């Protein structure tokens, strides 16, 4: 009987590919995630894991083909040209404004409907883009928009779009890696997954046969420096007590919590 240990590097490779997309969503990093998922052996999977993996591969493929990548490219070119060459009075509307409006329209369309972690990601991108559009329109009028402010707002917007496009793919890929690990007989340690926006919990992780749910509590609610609330939920649905872990003045620990929130 083949030892399940040999599957462990494939799971960690998949997790590394997920982190690469989290850090910089792009068609290239998504291609790396697709490859990592395709490397998971199907012969050792059960029906559930196979089904979840197929769903994840479809989501990754959709993210790779998303039209928003081209719209994002158009924005970068048009805004760069505006900043370096200025706006020609003969052009109406300005190419930079038109490119921004098209991308914002796509973000708004994706953010409509039931509020889920995915639609919220698109809503964040749309909100950041509205601020950038105002600055772009000011630049077209010849206003001094302030290069530092413009760069900061633009970088926030670009980062939000780069995160929103592969958001669904990341959700499904993380789930597929947990199901695969379990099917291979490994002790499943899942990556962070965002929780529905209507509830208390911000993210969850699958560890073994239980789900651990997390919430960042602001300072002075339970502790002067804030804390992290954690609750264990068993596979049968029973829940344990909520435990609070103070953050304290340790900057490294606080950065780890901020990173966790950023990734989900």
Secondary structure, 3 states (H helix, E strand, C coil): CCCHHHHHHHHHHHHHHHHHHHHCCCHHHHHHHHHHHHCCCCCCCCHHHHHHHHHHHHHHHHHHHCCHHHHHHHHHHHHHHHHHHCCCCCCCCCHHHHHHHHHHHHHHHHHCCCCCHHHHHHHHHHHHHHHHHHHHHHHHCCCCCCHHHHHHHHHHHHHHHHHHHCHHHHHHHHHHHHHHHHHCCCCCECCCEECCCCCCCCEEEEECCEEEEEEEECCCCCCCCCEEEEEEEECCCCECCCEEEECCCCHHHHHHHHHHHHHC
